Amino acid sequence: MSTLTLTVNEFMAIMGHLDEQMEKSGFKAESALYDSWYQQWREIDARIEKLSMMDRADMLFDGKVTIQDISEELLDEVRNAVSEQIAMHQKMIDENDVDADIEDLEIWQNRMSNLKSM
């Protein structure tokens, strides 16, 4: 088992993506990661919503979420979620989407590099 530290932004993006997948399946899909992190995600989301725009930005990009004793199963799901983030950002760049940002892609690529070494 490992310890995983993510920025709040990464944590929220992963959980938001998983939530969309769960919703598309009518919440019939299985995700140990979603189930394991759901309560923490809802609590952080509620705290973020109460913050001013500047404080929200600070929390998203400077705040950290640390998951102790993450199992290999959950770590594999995190890797898959990060891989999907990379693909999404690469597609946006390839399609010249106005919201495309090479720095966002690089953040996810760096996260994947970190996860592969775990």
TIZA-656262 format. One record per residue: residue number from 1; residue in three letters; x, y, z of N, C-alpha, C, CB in turn. Coordinates in nm, 4 decimals, m for minus. Glycine has a CB too. Layout:
% residues N
<NUM; "ALA"; <X; Y; Z>; <X; Y; Z>; <X; Y; Z>; <X; Y; Z>>;
...
% end
This chain:
% residues 118
<1; "MET"; <0.0840; m0.1183; 0.0000>; <0.0000; 0.0000; 0.0000>; <0.0880; 0.1239; 0.0000>; <m0.0953; 0.0002; 0.1213>>;
<2; "SER"; <0.0378; 0.2275; m0.0642>; <0.1123; 0.3517; m0.0792>; <0.0329; 0.4684; m0.0245>; <0.1477; 0.3760; m0.2255>>;
<3; "THR"; <0.1011; 0.5810; m0.0123>; <0.0352; 0.7070; 0.0222>; <0.0350; 0.7919; m0.1032>; <0.1069; 0.7808; 0.1421>>;
<4; "LEU"; <m0.0796; 0.8486; m0.1347>; <m0.0965; 0.9298; m0.2548>; <m0.1370; 1.0706; m0.2144>; <m0.2019; 0.8675; m0.3502>>;
<5; "THR"; <m0.0660; 1.1697; m0.2666>; <m0.1019; 1.3089; m0.2430>; <m0.1341; 1.3733; m0.3763>; <0.0121; 1.3855; m0.1703>>;
<6; "LEU"; <m0.2528; 1.4321; m0.3851>; <m0.3002; 1.5013; m0.5047>; <m0.3312; 1.6456; m0.4686>; <m0.4254; 1.4310; m0.5649>>;
<7; "THR"; <m0.3277; 1.7336; m0.5684>; <m0.3822; 1.8669; m0.5432>; <m0.5334; 1.8511; m0.5314>; <m0.3429; 1.9695; m0.6578>>;
<8; "VAL"; <m0.5966; 1.9462; m0.4660>; <m0.7426; 1.9425; m0.4555>; <m0.8026; 1.9446; m0.5959>; <m0.7960; 2.0623; m0.3706>>;
<9; "ASN"; <m0.7437; 2.0218; m0.6864>; <m0.7931; 2.0287; m0.8234>; <m0.7892; 1.8911; m0.8908>; <m0.7106; 2.1294; m0.9042>>;
<10; "GLU"; <m0.6784; 1.8189; m0.8753>; <m0.6682; 1.6857; m0.9349>; <m0.7726; 1.5917; m0.8745>; <m0.5263; 1.6281; m0.9146>>;
<11; "PHE"; <m0.7840; 1.5955; m0.7429>; <m0.8810; 1.5112; m0.6735>; <m1.0226; 1.5386; m0.7236>; <m0.8730; 1.5341; m0.5219>>;
<12; "MET"; <m1.0568; 1.6665; m0.7333>; <m1.1922; 1.7041; m0.7766>; <m1.2157; 1.6661; m0.9226>; <m1.2149; 1.8552; m0.7574>>;
<13; "ALA"; <m1.1151; 1.6818; m1.0070>; <m1.1292; 1.6455; m1.1483>; <m1.1490; 1.4946; m1.1643>; <m1.0056; 1.6914; m1.2281>>;
<14; "ILE"; <m1.0711; 1.4168; m1.0910>; <m1.0855; 1.2711; m1.0971>; <m1.2245; 1.2297; m1.0508>; <m0.9778; 1.2019; m1.0111>>;
<15; "MET"; <m1.2672; 1.2828; m0.9382>; <m1.3983; 1.2444; m0.8848>; <m1.5119; 1.2958; m0.9723>; <m1.4149; 1.2970; m0.7424>>;
<16; "GLY"; <m1.4973; 1.4153; m1.0264>; <m1.5998; 1.4675; m1.1167>; <m1.6144; 1.3798; m1.2402>; <m1.5663; 1.6107; m1.1582>>;
<17; "HIS"; <m1.5027; 1.3361; m1.2941>; <m1.5051; 1.2471; m1.4109>; <m1.5700; 1.1130; m1.3759>; <m1.3620; 1.2244; m1.4644>>;
<18; "LEU"; <m1.5310; 1.0570; m1.2620>; <m1.5921; 0.9308; m1.2191>; <m1.7416; 0.9467; m1.1959>; <m1.5249; 0.8798; m1.0917>>;
<19; "ASP"; <m1.7817; 1.0604; m1.1401>; <m1.9233; 1.0857; m1.1160>; <m2.0013; 1.0902; m1.2477>; <m1.9414; 1.2172; m1.0390>>;
<20; "GLU"; <m1.9422; 1.1528; m1.3489>; <m2.0069; 1.1564; m1.4811>; <m2.0226; 1.0156; m1.5375>; <m1.9256; 1.2439; m1.5791>>;
<21; "GLN"; <m1.9190; 0.9337; m1.5227>; <m1.9264; 0.7956; m1.5710>; <m2.0332; 0.7168; m1.4951>; <m1.7897; 0.7265; m1.5569>>;
<22; "MET"; <m2.0378; 0.7358; m1.3649>; <m2.1379; 0.6660; m1.2850>; <m2.2791; 0.7098; m1.3249>; <m2.1142; 0.6917; m1.1351>>;
<23; "GLU"; <m2.2959; 0.8392; m1.3455>; <m2.4268; 0.8908; m1.3847>; <m2.4703; 0.8341; m1.5196>; <m2.4240; 1.0437; m1.3903>>;
<24; "LYS"; <m2.3772; 0.8273; m1.6148>; <m2.4085; 0.7729; m1.7478>; <m2.4545; 0.6277; m1.7386>; <m2.2859; 0.7832; m1.8402>>;
<25; "SER"; <m2.4036; 0.5546; m1.6416>; <m2.4404; 0.4134; m1.6258>; <m2.5645; 0.3964; m1.5390>; <m2.3245; 0.3352; m1.5653>>;
<26; "GLY"; <m2.6231; 0.5072; m1.4968>; <m2.7359; 0.4983; m1.4047>; <m2.6919; 0.4513; m1.2678>; <m2.8419; 0.4050; m1.4597>>;
<27; "PHE"; <m2.5650; 0.4789; m1.2360>; <m2.5013; 0.4382; m1.1107>; <m2.4997; 0.2861; m1.0945>; <m2.5733; 0.5022; m0.9923>>;
<28; "LYS"; <m2.4917; 0.2168; m1.2109>; <m2.4810; 0.0711; m1.2099>; <m2.3371; 0.0247; m1.2306>; <m2.5706; 0.0113; m1.3173>>;
<29; "ALA"; <m2.2514; 0.1160; m1.2772>; <m2.1100; 0.0809; m1.2949>; <m2.0469; 0.0615; m1.1580>; <m2.0339; 0.1908; m1.3759>>;
<30; "GLU"; <m1.9368; m0.0107; m1.1567>; <m1.8670; m0.0324; m1.0308>; <m1.7356; 0.0434; m1.0315>; <m1.8428; m0.1824; m1.0065>>;
<31; "SER"; <m1.7096; 0.1120; m0.9236>; <m1.5833; 0.1827; m0.9068>; <m1.5487; 0.1848; m0.7588>; <m1.5909; 0.3274; m0.9645>>;
<32; "ALA"; <m1.4497; 0.1057; m0.7245>; <m1.4047; 0.1042; m0.5850>; <m1.3498; 0.2408; m0.5459>; <m1.2975; m0.0048; m0.5633>>;
<33; "LEU"; <m1.2859; 0.3082; m0.6413>; <m1.2307; 0.4410; m0.6157>; <m1.3422; 0.5395; m0.5835>; <m1.1493; 0.4902; m0.7366>>;
<34; "TYR"; <m1.4440; 0.5422; m0.6653>; <m1.5578; 0.6316; m0.6444>; <m1.6208; 0.6046; m0.5083>; <m1.6626; 0.6145; m0.7569>>;
<35; "ASP"; <m1.6445; 0.4795; m0.4795>; <m1.7060; 0.4435; m0.3515>; <m1.6175; 0.4834; m0.2337>; <m1.7344; 0.2932; m0.3468>>;
<36; "SER"; <m1.4891; 0.4608; m0.2476>; <m1.3945; 0.4877; m0.1396>; <m1.3772; 0.6366; m0.1120>; <m1.2608; 0.4269; m0.1726>>;
<37; "TRP"; <m1.3750; 0.7173; m0.2174>; <m1.3465; 0.8602; m0.2034>; <m1.4710; 0.9474; m0.2016>; <m1.2575; 0.9046; m0.3147>>;
<38; "TYR"; <m1.5876; 0.8907; m0.2220>; <m1.7099; 0.9700; m0.2385>; <m1.7347; 1.0676; m0.1229>; <m1.8286; 0.8774; m0.2523>>;
<39; "GLN"; <m1.7320; 1.0193; m0.0003>; <m1.7639; 1.1051; 0.1141>; <m1.6655; 1.2208; 0.1257>; <m1.7640; 1.0236; 0.2435>>;
<40; "GLN"; <m1.5377; 1.1915; 0.1094>; <m1.4357; 1.2961; 0.1169>; <m1.4559; 1.3983; 0.0045>; <m1.2938; 1.2343; 0.1087>>;
<41; "TRP"; <m1.4919; 1.3518; m0.1133>; <m1.5178; 1.4402; m0.2280>; <m1.6324; 1.5361; m0.1971>; <m1.5505; 1.3573; m0.3544>>;
<42; "ARG"; <m1.7421; 1.4828; m0.1434>; <m1.8593; 1.5668; m0.1134>; <m1.8245; 1.6711; m0.0070>; <m1.9784; 1.4794; m0.0656>>;
<43; "GLU"; <m1.7466; 1.6315; 0.0928>; <m1.7080; 1.7243; 0.1995>; <m1.6187; 1.8361; 0.1457>; <m1.6357; 1.6488; 0.3123>>;
<44; "ILE"; <m1.5228; 1.8012; 0.0639>; <m1.4343; 1.9029; 0.0054>; <m1.5131; 1.9944; m0.0865>; <m1.3182; 1.8369; m0.0721>>;
<45; "ASP"; <m1.6019; 1.9378; m0.1659>; <m1.6844; 2.0189; m0.2563>; <m1.7685; 2.1198; m0.1783>; <m1.7757; 1.9287; m0.3412>>;
<46; "ALA"; <m1.8254; 2.0772; m0.0681>; <m1.9067; 2.1677; 0.0145>; <m1.8206; 2.2809; 0.0706>; <m1.9744; 2.0899; 0.1300>>;
<47; "ARG"; <m1.6977; 2.2484; 0.1116>; <m1.6078; 2.3524; 0.1639>; <m1.5679; 2.4505; 0.0545>; <m1.4822; 2.2890; 0.2257>>;
<48; "ILE"; <m1.5404; 2.3990; m0.0645>; <m1.5012; 2.4851; m0.1764>; <m1.6125; 2.5826; m0.2113>; <m1.4648; 2.4008; m0.2993>>;
<49; "GLU"; <m1.7343; 2.5338; m0.2118>; <m1.8495; 2.6168; m0.2495>; <m1.8680; 2.7379; m0.1573>; <m1.9762; 2.5325; m0.2483>>;
<50; "LYS"; <m1.8223; 2.7278; m0.0349>; <m1.8379; 2.8359; 0.0624>; <m1.7302; 2.9435; 0.0494>; <m1.8360; 2.7793; 0.2024>>;
<51; "LEU"; <m1.6280; 2.9180; m0.0306>; <m1.5143; 3.0096; m0.0397>; <m1.5341; 3.1185; m0.1447>; <m1.3888; 2.9321; m0.0708>>;
<52; "SER"; <m1.4649; 3.2302; m0.1247>; <m1.4625; 3.3353; m0.2264>; <m1.3838; 3.2823; m0.3465>; <m1.3987; 3.4686; m0.1703>>;
<53; "MET"; <m1.3916; 3.3507; m0.4593>; <m1.3234; 3.3059; m0.5804>; <m1.1726; 3.2912; m0.5581>; <m1.3500; 3.4036; m0.6948>>;
<54; "MET"; <m1.1101; 3.3868; m0.4935>; <m0.9656; 3.3806; m0.4711>; <m0.9287; 3.2668; m0.3759>; <m0.9149; 3.5140; m0.4154>>;
<55; "ASP"; <m1.0041; 3.2529; m0.2691>; <m0.9775; 3.1450; m0.1743>; <m1.0031; 3.0085; m0.2394>; <m1.0648; 3.1616; m0.0480>>;
<56; "ARG"; <m1.1034; 3.0029; m0.3249>; <m1.1346; 2.8790; m0.3968>; <m1.0172; 2.8401; m0.4866>; <m1.2642; 2.8952; m0.4810>>;
<57; "ALA"; <m0.9645; 2.9362; m0.5605>; <m0.8503; 2.9097; m0.6488>; <m0.7299; 2.8643; m0.5673>; <m0.8146; 3.0353; m0.7314>>;
<58; "ASP"; <m0.7059; 2.9305; m0.4556>; <m0.5945; 2.8911; m0.3695>; <m0.6109; 2.7471; m0.3210>; <m0.5837; 2.9862; m0.2496>>;
<59; "MET"; <m0.7311; 2.7128; m0.2783>; <m0.7534; 2.5775; m0.2272>; <m0.7378; 2.4744; m0.3383>; <m0.8928; 2.5663; m0.1639>>;
<60; "LEU"; <m0.7912; 2.5040; m0.4566>; <m0.7840; 2.4072; m0.5650>; <m0.6408; 2.3769; m0.6072>; <m0.8619; 2.4573; m0.6833>>;
<61; "PHE"; <m0.5585; 2.4795; m0.6148>; <m0.4258; 2.4590; m0.6708>; <m0.3149; 2.4478; m0.5667>; <m0.3943; 2.5702; m0.7635>>;
<62; "ASP"; <m0.3378; 2.4978; m0.4469>; <m0.2371; 2.4890; m0.3420>; <m0.2721; 2.3841; m0.2370>; <m0.2196; 2.6238; m0.2759>>;
<63; "GLY"; <m0.4008; 2.3539; m0.2247>; <m0.4446; 2.2559; m0.1267>; <m0.4087; 2.1147; m0.1701>; <m0.5942; 2.2672; m0.1039>>;
<64; "LYS"; <m0.3943; 2.0281; m0.0741>; <m0.3570; 1.8886; m0.1003>; <m0.4575; 1.7941; m0.0360>; <m0.2148; 1.8591; m0.0478>>;
<65; "VAL"; <m0.4761; 1.6809; m0.1014>; <m0.5549; 1.5710; m0.0481>; <m0.4591; 1.4527; m0.0387>; <m0.6820; 1.5384; m0.1386>>;
<66; "THR"; <m0.4456; 1.3981; 0.0800>; <m0.3563; 1.2843; 0.0996>; <m0.4397; 1.1617; 0.1324>; <m0.2527; 1.3126; 0.2122>>;
<67; "ILE"; <m0.4155; 1.0568; 0.0549>; <m0.4841; 0.9298; 0.0758>; <m0.3807; 0.8336; 0.1334>; <m0.5483; 0.8741; m0.0584>>;
<68; "GLN"; <m0.4060; 0.7895; 0.2554>; <m0.3148; 0.6969; 0.3232>; <m0.3478; 0.5538; 0.2817>; <m0.3240; 0.7126; 0.4780>>;
<69; "ASP"; <m0.2452; 0.4726; 0.2722>; <m0.2628; 0.3286; 0.2492>; <m0.3543; 0.2973; 0.1312>; <m0.3180; 0.2635; 0.3737>>;
<70; "ILE"; <m0.3275; 0.3612; 0.0164>; <m0.4081; 0.3347; m0.1023>; <m0.3691; 0.1982; m0.1590>; <m0.3892; 0.4471; m0.2091>>;
<71; "SER"; <m0.4684; 0.1169; m0.1850>; <m0.4433; m0.0183; m0.2360>; <m0.4012; m0.0126; m0.3826>; <m0.5691; m0.1072; m0.2197>>;
<72; "GLU"; <m0.3443; m0.1203; m0.4307>; <m0.3045; m0.1292; m0.5715>; <m0.4272; m0.1194; m0.6625>; <m0.2282; m0.2614; m0.5982>>;
<73; "GLU"; <m0.5387; m0.1771; m0.6190>; <m0.6633; m0.1701; m0.6970>; <m0.7066; m0.0237; m0.7165>; <m0.7764; m0.2507; m0.6263>>;
<74; "LEU"; <m0.7053; 0.0526; m0.6079>; <m0.7442; 0.1933; m0.6188>; <m0.6410; 0.2726; m0.6978>; <m0.7625; 0.2548; m0.4797>>;
<75; "LEU"; <m0.5157; 0.2402; m0.6809>; <m0.4100; 0.3079; m0.7547>; <m0.4250; 0.2836; m0.9051>; <m0.2721; 0.2604; m0.7064>>;
<76; "ASP"; <m0.4637; 0.1626; m0.9438>; <m0.4898; 0.1339; m1.0853>; <m0.6055; 0.2189; m1.1376>; <m0.5210; m0.0160; m1.1051>>;
<77; "GLU"; <m0.7094; 0.2358; m1.0575>; <m0.8217; 0.3203; m1.0994>; <m0.7793; 0.4660; m1.1118>; <m0.9378; 0.3080; m1.0002>>;
<78; "VAL"; <m0.6923; 0.5122; m1.0218>; <m0.6415; 0.6490; m1.0314>; <m0.5625; 0.6638; m1.1611>; <m0.5528; 0.6847; m0.9080>>;
<79; "ARG"; <m0.4778; 0.5674; m1.1913>; <m0.4005; 0.5721; m1.3162>; <m0.4930; 0.5792; m1.4375>; <m0.3085; 0.4489; m1.3273>>;
<80; "ASN"; <m0.5985; 0.5000; m1.4374>; <m0.6944; 0.5033; m1.5484>; <m0.7620; 0.6391; m1.5597>; <m0.8000; 0.3942; m1.5308>>;
<81; "ALA"; <m0.8005; 0.6953; m1.4456>; <m0.8660; 0.8270; m1.4463>; <m0.7705; 0.9342; m1.4968>; <m0.9165; 0.8635; m1.3050>>;
<82; "VAL"; <m0.6443; 0.9276; m1.4567>; <m0.5457; 1.0250; m1.5032>; <m0.5206; 1.0071; m1.6526>; <m0.4137; 1.0109; m1.4244>>;
<83; "SER"; <m0.5165; 0.8840; m1.6985>; <m0.5003; 0.8566; m1.8410>; <m0.6147; 0.9189; m1.9218>; <m0.4938; 0.7049; m1.8660>>;
<84; "GLU"; <m0.7350; 0.9116; m1.8684>; <m0.8507; 0.9717; m1.9357>; <m0.8412; 1.1241; m1.9357>; <m0.9814; 0.9273; m1.8678>>;
<85; "GLN"; <m0.7864; 1.1819; m1.8294>; <m0.7651; 1.3268; m1.8257>; <m0.6630; 1.3683; m1.9324>; <m0.7172; 1.3712; m1.6847>>;
<86; "ILE"; <m0.5566; 1.2896; m1.9454>; <m0.4550; 1.3180; m2.0468>; <m0.5175; 1.3139; m2.1857>; <m0.3380; 1.2172; m2.0372>>;
<87; "ALA"; <m0.5948; 1.2105; m2.2122>; <m0.6587; 1.1968; m2.3436>; <m0.7535; 1.3132; m2.3714>; <m0.7351; 1.0639; m2.3523>>;
<88; "MET"; <m0.8301; 1.3538; m2.2709>; <m0.9239; 1.4644; m2.2885>; <m0.8499; 1.5937; m2.3200>; <m1.0101; 1.4821; m2.1631>>;
<89; "HIS"; <m0.7445; 1.6230; m2.2465>; <m0.6700; 1.7469; m2.2688>; <m0.5964; 1.7436; m2.4024>; <m0.5705; 1.7707; m2.1545>>;
<90; "GLN"; <m0.5433; 1.6267; m2.4404>; <m0.4765; 1.6155; m2.5696>; <m0.5755; 1.6381; m2.6838>; <m0.4096; 1.4780; m2.5835>>;
<91; "LYS"; <m0.6954; 1.5826; m2.6699>; <m0.7996; 1.6007; m2.7717>; <m0.8361; 1.7484; m2.7850>; <m0.9252; 1.5175; m2.7366>>;
<92; "MET"; <m0.8489; 1.8172; m2.6724>; <m0.8813; 1.9599; m2.6759>; <m0.7724; 2.0382; m2.7500>; <m0.8987; 2.0150; m2.5325>>;
<93; "ILE"; <m0.6482; 2.0035; m2.7237>; <m0.5364; 2.0707; m2.7907>; <m0.5391; 2.0394; m2.9400>; <m0.4008; 2.0275; m2.7288>>;
<94; "ASP"; <m0.5573; 1.9130; m2.9737>; <m0.5605; 1.8712; m3.1139>; <m0.6725; 1.9392; m3.1920>; <m0.5765; 1.7208; m3.1227>>;
<95; "GLU"; <m0.7833; 1.9651; m3.1248>; <m0.8998; 2.0270; m3.1890>; <m0.9000; 2.1792; m3.1767>; <m1.0271; 1.9715; m3.1289>>;
<96; "ASN"; <m0.7912; 2.2354; m3.1235>; <m0.7801; 2.3809; m3.1051>; <m0.8966; 2.4383; m3.0257>; <m0.7719; 2.4501; m3.2400>>;
<97; "ASP"; <m0.9417; 2.3646; m2.9274>; <m1.0491; 2.4088; m2.8390>; <m1.0031; 2.5348; m2.7650>; <m1.0890; 2.2957; m2.7380>>;
<98; "VAL"; <m1.0932; 2.6309; m2.7478>; <m1.0560; 2.7562; m2.6811>; <m1.0149; 2.7336; m2.5358>; <m1.1720; 2.8550; m2.6869>>;
<99; "ASP"; <m1.0604; 2.6245; m2.4756>; <m1.0259; 2.5941; m2.3369>; <m0.9023; 2.5052; m2.3246>; <m1.1428; 2.5274; m2.2690>>;
<100; "ALA"; <m0.8429; 2.4689; m2.4369>; <m0.7244; 2.3829; m2.4341>; <m0.6082; 2.4573; m2.3690>; <m0.6860; 2.3370; m2.5771>>;
<101; "ASP"; <m0.5319; 2.3843; m2.2897>; <m0.4191; 2.4448; m2.2199>; <m0.3085; 2.3401; m2.2084>; <m0.4615; 2.4983; m2.0787>>;
<102; "ILE"; <m0.1976; 2.3656; m2.2731>; <m0.0852; 2.2718; m2.2712>; <m0.0345; 2.2496; m2.1291>; <0.0286; 2.3231; m2.3601>>;
<103; "GLU"; <m0.0431; 2.3510; m2.0450>; <0.0017; 2.3350; m1.9062>; <m0.0859; 2.2355; m1.8306>; <0.0011; 2.4702; m1.8341>>;
<104; "ASP"; <m0.2161; 2.2361; m1.8576>; <m0.3045; 2.1377; m1.7944>; <m0.2647; 1.9964; m1.8368>; <m0.4526; 2.1653; m1.8313>>;
<105; "LEU"; <m0.2379; 1.9797; m1.9659>; <m0.1941; 1.8497; m2.0152>; <m0.0651; 1.8068; m1.9457>; <m0.1740; 1.8539; m2.1675>>;
<106; "GLU"; <0.0285; 1.8969; m1.9342>; <0.1564; 1.8653; m1.8706>; <0.1394; 1.8278; m1.7237>; <0.2513; 1.9834; m1.8828>>;
<107; "ILE"; <0.0473; 1.8943; m1.6546>; <0.0195; 1.8606; m1.5139>; <m0.0248; 1.7152; m1.5041>; <m0.0895; 1.9549; m1.4541>>;
<108; "TRP"; <m0.1171; 1.6736; m1.5913>; <m0.1673; 1.5363; m1.5882>; <m0.0607; 1.4372; m1.6319>; <m0.2903; 1.5228; m1.6771>>;
<109; "GLN"; <0.0201; 1.4742; m1.7305>; <0.1295; 1.3859; m1.7723>; <0.2303; 1.3673; m1.6591>; <0.2001; 1.4427; m1.8972>>;
<110; "ASN"; <0.2606; 1.4740; m1.5879>; <0.3517; 1.4637; m1.4735>; <0.2924; 1.3779; m1.3630>; <0.3848; 1.6025; m1.4191>>;
<111; "ARG"; <0.1633; 1.3929; m1.3403>; <0.0959; 1.3099; m1.2391>; <0.1062; 1.1632; m1.2788>; <m0.0538; 1.3517; m1.2228>>;
<112; "MET"; <0.0854; 1.1341; m1.4082>; <0.0932; 0.9947; m1.4538>; <0.2332; 0.9400; m1.4332>; <0.0534; 0.9832; m1.6022>>;
<113; "SER"; <0.3317; 1.0195; m1.4627>; <0.4703; 0.9769; m1.4421>; <0.4933; 0.9409; m1.2959>; <0.5686; 1.0874; m1.4860>>;
<114; "ASN"; <0.4412; 1.0236; m1.2067>; <0.4517; 0.9986; m1.0633>; <0.3799; 0.8694; m1.0240>; <0.3943; 1.1167; m0.9845>>;
<115; "LEU"; <0.2614; 0.8498; m1.0799>; <0.1820; 0.7299; m1.0452>; <0.2479; 0.6029; m1.0948>; <0.0411; 0.7401; m1.1034>>;
<116; "LYS"; <0.3119; 0.6092; m1.2105>; <0.3789; 0.4904; m1.2644>; <0.4954; 0.4484; m1.1777>; <0.4271; 0.5160; m1.4062>>;
<117; "SER"; <0.5548; 0.5426; m1.1078>; <0.6694; 0.5097; m1.0230>; <0.6277; 0.4566; m0.8863>; <0.7570; 0.6317; m1.0053>>;
<118; "MET"; <0.4998; 0.4595; m0.8587>; <0.4510; 0.4113; m0.7289>; <0.4329; 0.2606; m0.7314>; <0.3184; 0.4799; m0.6916>>;
% end
